[in-house]
Each structure stands twice: as structure tokens, then as C-alpha cells.
Amino acid sequence: MLMVDGQTIPTDKEGYLKNLGDWSNTVATAIAQQEQIILTEQHWEIISLLRDFYQQYEVSPAMRVLVKTVGLQLGKEKGRSIYLMALFPESPAKVASKIAGLPKPANCL
């Protein structure tokens, strides 16, 4: 469960939203705070890209696909694992997808 503006937002045991429609920028900020991340413009750029990717393919990208997609859309400098790790430590594909209100990527443990 996540509390945002006095509302209870249902999440699974790992903190992913149960209902994708519950997502908003405010919810994203609350999830990021739980992950100890303060969202910057660079974070929002990746979150927006992830949400667009999900809308198109109906799946959250695993790390390799995320890196490639970021590189193609935002440039080679940002399309690197090390850049994404700096923004979303531990597992960028998992953490960024969670903050973006998307399901956990299928092949991320």
C-alpha cells in the first residue's frame, strides 16, 4: 500500500502498482521517495520514455532493451548502463519501471 494525498494506492508486495491507472506524477514521486530517489529532469526523461515504451509494446523493458531504447531516443551518452545505474541504483529496469507505474520487467529477478 502507498499513501498519496490521503488516498491509499494498492501495490503488490514489491511496491509495484496493482492498477496502472493509479499512476500520476505525485504517485511516481511517492514511489521514488520509498526508493530513496529524488526525481530530477533526467529521471522524468527516463520515466516518460518507459511509459511510452509500455504504451507501444505493453511490456516493461528489461535492462538490455531499456539501454538500447534510451540510446536510440535520448542519445548514446544516456544510453549506457552506467548512466541508468546512477539514476536508478541497483536495477534500473526494475526501479524505473516501478516509479513509472509499470509492471516489473519479466526477466528481472
HELIX and SHEET records of a PDB file:
HELIX    1   1 LEU A   20  ASP A   22  5                                   3    
HELIX    2   2 ASN A   25  GLN A   34  1                                  10    
HELIX    3   3 GLU A   41  TYR A   57  1                                  17    
HELIX    4   4 MET A   63  LEU A   74  1                                  12    
HELIX    5   5 SER A   81  LEU A   87  1                                   7    
HELIX    6   6 PRO A   92  ILE A   99  1                                   8    
SHEET    1   A 2 LEU A   2  VAL A   4  0                                        
SHEET    2   A 2 GLN A   7  ILE A   9 -1                                        
END                                                                             
